[in-house]
Amino acid sequence: MRMTLRQLAVFVAVAQEGTVTKASDAVKLTQSAASMALADLEDGLGAPLFDRLGKRLQLNDLGRFLLPQALEILGRCEAFEQVARGELQSVDLRLGATLTISDYLMPDLMADFLKHQPSAHLQLQVGNTRQMIEAVSQFQLDLALIEGECHLPQLHTLHWHDDELALCCAPHHPLAQLNRPLQISDFEDVEWIVREEGSGTRDVFDKAVSKDLKHTNIRLTLGHNEAILKILASGLGVSCISKLALLPMLQSGQLVALKTPFWQLKRPLYMLIHRHKYQGPGLKAFVKFCQDKVYETTDLI
């Protein structure tokens, strides 16, 4: 069989983009040329690589098995060409991050990395933990930084930082006005403003807080920390949220953090990489940079 690198590039692009139209833009071919390259590859293999769902193409079992190998071949070929030209391998990374990490850690992390790698190009995709796991598992991202846990065997998780959450509310909320230490029973009748299911923050709330309450009255479910903070400041409800997000409103006095020593709200943050992902020098450099980065932890309570 005589497969070409162009055919492999089209195969990978279709797998990542989901349609030939989007894939053709990614590999800078016409739609007809991309369709022909994919058809020639499948003819040469003697089997289809995708299930056709209208205009959308979804990897079948064979396609999922071959995708990591195609990615590795293309990655090594790119490195080979750059070395042959006497160039350093370029750093072009597709990164992902969950909301808290993207808002409060990623700006400094990426800026500092670019100081060390000024020619690097970084793309950032933001979503909740569930969405990041899906994107990495489908090879749509090179690496994701997540707040929740991942148990998929094909994905490798590396601990890189710790984050601490706190229960918080407005200063005039009844819980903030109690002149005694709080107890778990004090939270039975409160209205909760929480993150959506699938987020790392919601996972901590469910496992550490909600499980100890007979009834959890979830008044609002929202997909962004800033929206939750604004609603809390108006006086409605209590939330469980990262101290990284809380800090500005604690300092301004708009919110207060409640002391709850009976709940363990510290969580690890992870780097997520597909086990079959080819790790070139750029990706390895970013992983090491994340592991070496030291963050100062501030006691906000």
Helices and strands as residue ranges (DSSP letters): H 5-17, H 20-26, H 31-45, E 50-53, E 56-59, H 61-84, E 92-97, H 99-104, H 106-116, E 121-126, H 129-137, E 143-146, E 155-169, H 174-177, G 184-187, E 191-195, H 200-204, I 205-209, G 210-212, E 217-222, H 225-233, E 239-242, H 243-251, E 256-258, E 266-274, H 281-292
